[in-house]
């Protein structure tokens, strides 16, 4: 990841398999901004592991001088939560960056195509009616995650079935279907809220606003596998997305299989976001704001944008979760309130700055 600058048309038209282009990217030195965001990531991780209702001295644990209670809190409670925050933040931010490049729309995010709503509907179904579902005892701890991933997968399948009705995946149709799916999911979520009892409603409401409090190593393993799979599928599309910014005909002329690229990005986003929502609930603004912040720092090339979004997204959600844990000790604020409080003003500032109204 380097200090990026807007790429020229000639740079984008360089063939995707150009060895000269690859050597040039690999040999370019890391800029100070890269070291800065990596330092911020490390600081956010240390703060997230240290601060909370029960403060943990990470350095004393590292040197073997901490109490057994501090070690148990760090290993069994704090560390899984920090890892989950980093993975969810990175997954949402990376999906947002990829979808914005695919749709060529700076307002695109994982919620735009209905994936987040589908995952939320599946999880809420299990929260409210899970007692009526006969699941094997071995799968019971993963019931909400399974339902959320199933919901995200079902939405993605419906999206492809409708959008490919004419044999070609249409981006406009994907966006329109996503709007319809979000509306239908909202109806379902409202219905489950209406029929839930007081205990279920409290759990459901807190989950809808996002929470990392249920993090543990057992539930983290399958979600991590799915999110990392989504990472790998999305990261490798950076060069094709650069070419796609010229338009679909030009990208196809340069050797990009645009139809396959669309399927790969939508499927990988559904996989990563579905797993993230299943473990952390609905967390807003990460996928929308982080790519804009990374463009401001590193430029518009998708290689820098995607790797930067992973680092900045992880840092932002770890920081937001730390703030949510320490504002009202020992209670916790839903983390989505913090991300919205950070993201909304920043996004408004970007809009004002780009329109030239802020001098």
N, C-alpha and C positions, 0 to 999 in steps of 0.2 A: 504494500500500500504506500503510495507516494503522494507528495503534494500535487494534486491534480489541477489541470487547467482545462477549459472547454476545448474539446477535440475539434480539429478541422475536418472538413468533408474528405480531404485526401487521406487523413489518418483512418477515418472510419471505413473508407473504401479499400484499405489494405486487406488482401484475402485473409480469411480466418485462420488458414493453415500456414501463414507466412512465418518461416523460421527467423527471419530478420526481425520481425515485429516482436516475436516471443523473446528473442535474446535482448532486445532493447528494453522490454518491460522488466525482465528478470535482473538486468544489470543496473537498473536505475536505483540510486541510493534512497534509503528511507529518509523522509523529511522530518523536521522537528515536530510537525503536527502529529505524525504517527507515534513518535515517542510520547508526546503529550497525552493522546487518548489512551495509550497503553498504561501510562502512569495513573491516569484517572480511573481506569478499570481496576488496577491493583488497589488504589486507595479506597474505592467504593467497596471492593470485596473485603478489605480489612475492617472498614467501618461496619459493614453488615455482619461480620462474624463477631465483632467486639460489642456493639451497642444493642441494648434491648432492655426488657424488664429485669433481666439478670445480666449484668455486664460480665464479659469474659475477657481476661487478659491473654490474648493470643500469644504474645511473646513469652510469657511465663510457661505456657503449655509447650511451646516450641523448645524451651530450655529445660523442660521437665520439672518446673517448680510450681505448677498449679495444683490445686486440690482436685480430688477425684470428681467432685460435683461439677467443677468447671469443665473438666475433660468430657464428662457425659453430656453436659449441655451443648458443648461445641460439636461433638461427634454425632450425637443422636438427634439434636434439635436444630441447632443453628446452621451447621454445615449443609445438611440436605436442603434447607430453605434457601441458602445462598446459591447453591448449585441450581436449584429450580428457578430462582429469579433470573440468573444469568442465561439459562437455556430458553426460558419463555421470552425474555426480552430480546434475545438474539433471534429467536424464531419469528417473532412478530415483526421485528424491524427488517429482517432479511426478506420475508414474504412481502412486506410493503414495498421495499425497493424493487423487487423483481416484478411485482404487479404494476407498479408505476411505469416501469420500463416497457412492459408488455403492452399495456393499454395506452402508453404515451400520454398519460394523464397524471398530473402531480397530485390529484386528490384521491387516487386509487389507494386502497388498503385492504387487508384481508376481510374486513366486514363488508366490503363493497359487493363481492360476489356471493354473499350469503353463507360462507363457510363457518364463520364464527357463530352466526345465528343457528345454523343447523347443529353444530356441536353443542351449543347451549341448550337447545330444545331436547336433544338426546339426554344430556346430563340431568336436566330438570325433570324429565319423565322418570328417570331412575330415582331421583330424590323423593318425589311425591308418591310414585306407584311401585317403587322397588320391592316393597314387601310382598306384592302380588306376583312377582316374577320368581320362578323357581330356578335359581342359579346354583351351580355346584359350589360347595363350601370353599373350594380352592380358588374360585374366581370372585367370591363375594367382596374381598378388599378392592378389587379392580372394577366393580360394577359401574360406578359413575364414569370412570375413564373409558370403559368399553362402550357404554351408551353414547358418550360424547364423540368418540371416534367413529362409531357407526353412523351417528347423525351427520358428521362432516362428510363421510364417504357417500352416504345416500344423497346429500345435496350435490356433491360433485358429480355423481352418476346422473342425476336428474339434469344438472347443468349441461353435461355433454350430450345427453339424449335429445334435449330440446335445441341447443345451439348448433348441433351438427345435423339438423333435420335435412338440410340441402346437400349434405356430403362434405361441407367445409365449415370449420369452426369460425363463427363470426364474433368478433370482439363486441360489437354493438349488441348482438343478441345475448352474449354472456352478461353484459352489464344490465340489460333489461330483465333477464331472468333472475339475476342477483337481487334486484330491487323487489321483484315479486316474491322471491323466497324469503327475504327479510321480513316482508309484510306478513306472509303466512306463518313464519316462525314466531313473530310477535303475537299473533292470534293464539297460537298454541301455548306460548309462555304465559300469556294472560289467563288462559283457561286453567292451567295448572296452578297458577297463583290463587285463583278463585277457589279451587276445590281443596287446597292444602289446609292442614290444620295450623295452629299457632307455631308449633315447634318447626314444622316443615317450612312454613312461610319465613320464619326468621333465618333458617339455614339457606333457603332459596334466595332471599333478598341479599344476604351477605355474600353468597357465591356469585350472584349477578353483578355485584360491584367489585369483584375480584379479591382473592385472598390467597396467600401462600402459606397459611397456617397449617394446612393439612400435609405439608411436605414430610416425607419419610423415605428411607432408602428402598423400602419394599415397593411403594407405588412409583418411585422415581425411575426405576430401571426400565420398564417397558416404554414409558413416555420418552425417556432419553434416547432409546434406540430409534423411535419413530421420528423425533425431532432431528437427530443427527442424519438420518436418511434423507429427510427433507433438505437439510443444509447441503449435503453432497449433490443432490439433484439440482439445486438452485445455483450454487456457486459456479458450476461448470458452464452456465449459460451466459456468462458476462460478455464474452466476445460477440455472440449472436445478438444480444440485446443492444450492443453498441451499433451494430449494422442495421438492426430493426428501426432505429431512430430515423433513418433515411427514408423509410417507407417499406411496405411489404414487397412490392415488385423489385426494388433495388436490393433488398436483403436476399431475396430468392436468386437474383442474378449473381450475387456474390457467394452463393453456395449454401445459404441458410435454409434448412427445411422448416419453414415458418409454421406449417400445420403441426409438425411434431413438437416444435418449440412451445407453442401454445399449450398443447396437452401436458408437456413436461412441467411447465411452470404452474399451471392450474392444479395439477395432481400433487406436486411437491408442496405447494402452499396449503392445500387441503390437509395433507398429511401432517405437516408441521404445526399448523394452526389448530387442527383438531386435537392433537396431543397436548398442545399448550393450554387450550381452553379447558380440556378435561381435567387438568391438574390445578389450574390457577383461576378458573372462572373467566369472566369477561373483563378484559383490561384494555382500556381505550387509549388512543392517541400515539401509542408506541409505533405502530406500523405506518402512521401518517406523518408524524413529525420527525422521527429519527432520520429517514432518508434526506429530508430537506436540510437538516443540520449537517449531515455528512457532505452533501453537495456544497454547502457553504464553506466547509473546511477543505475538502479534497477535490472538488470539481465534479464533472458529470460522467466521466468514464465509469462503466459499470464494475470493472474490477476493483477500483478503489471504493466505489459506492457500496458494493456488497460486503467486502471485508470490513469496511468502516462501519456499516450498519450493524454487523454482528457485535463489534466491540462496543459501540456507543449504545446500542439497544440493551446489551447486558448491563452496562454501567448504569444506565438510567433506571432500569427496573430494580436493580440492587439498591440504588440510592433511594428510590421511592419507597421500597419496602422497609428500609431502615427508618425513614421518616415516619412511616405509618406505625411502626412499633414503638417509637419513643415520644410521640407527641402527647398521647394520653396514656401514660403508664398506670396500671398494667393492661389496660384495654388496648385494642388495635383499631386503627382507622382502615376501612377498605382501601386497598392499594390503588384501585382505579380512580379514587378521588384525588389521590396525590398525583398520579400521572396526568389526569385532566387538568389539575391546577397548574402543573408545570407546562404541559403541552399546549393548552389553549392560548395562553398569553404569548407564548413563543410563536405559535402559528399565526396569530393576529399580527405580531410584529413583522413576520416575513411578508405577509400580504401588504401591509402598509409600506414597508421598505421597497418592495418590488414595484409598487404603484407610484413611487416617488413622492409620497405624501409626508414622509418623515425625513427631515433634514437636520 
